[in-house]
């Protein structure tokens, strides 16, 4: 299947659920600067989306996932999801039949992509859509599934509350990430007492309010950095008074500095579509 680009036409896309193959792979490359959004939809096949250049956010009921370069998100069969792409994009998606491999995750998750899994997705995307299922092609897909099943889950997930008061508060926080209001201030905006806010956010997300808010900041930071923003700009946009305080928070959450985190994802293989 050719890589879908800005010059591709609608007829180049065939719904993967309509392709009678256990694994269907597409590549996408767009140099358009801006945001691309796909509304809520689902597939009968499970889906892994690898981001090679740019960044994706994926909203599934109950959670939000950020997918930086060199990472991927796994969406199980039948899961409703919406996708937002930031910046110019290069990515690869493999759609996997629901009953093909019991080792695959049963829930949505973001995963770290090994060099082998990345190369397998690149190679699979170059196959004809209705590839020959015998011989080398079937072996290629079997190894791809092995690598996907062994992929390490990354902590780029933000649990999303279902309570409408909390969802309204989440929208406010995402619209104004630099706002550094206290717990009391955010509770007042939600029309709740501090005690009720703490209890609800813990019950619905499994996190403290402070931990949830910090995770939101990390995920927004990864998305903006992947879109080309500087560390200084991201720190300011998240309301940090200094770059070192932002870097410290980022390192505590993801185990490395933002500069090194992004450098590791852009090193190695070039980010141009094949």
Secondary structure, DSSP 8 states (H G I E B T S, - for coil): ---B-TT--GGG---GGGS-SSEEEEEEEE---SEEEEEEE--SSEEEEEEEEEEEEEEETTEEEEE-TTEEEEE-TT--EEEEEEEEEEEEEEEE-TTS-TTS-SS-EEEE--HHHHHHHHHHHTS-TT---STHHHHHHHHHHHHHHT--EES-EEE---SHHHHHHHHHHHHTTT----HHHHHHHHT--HHHHHHHHHHHHSS-HHHHHHHHHHHHHHHHHHTT--HHHHHHHTT-SSHHHHHHHHHHHHSS-HHHHHHHHHSSS--S--
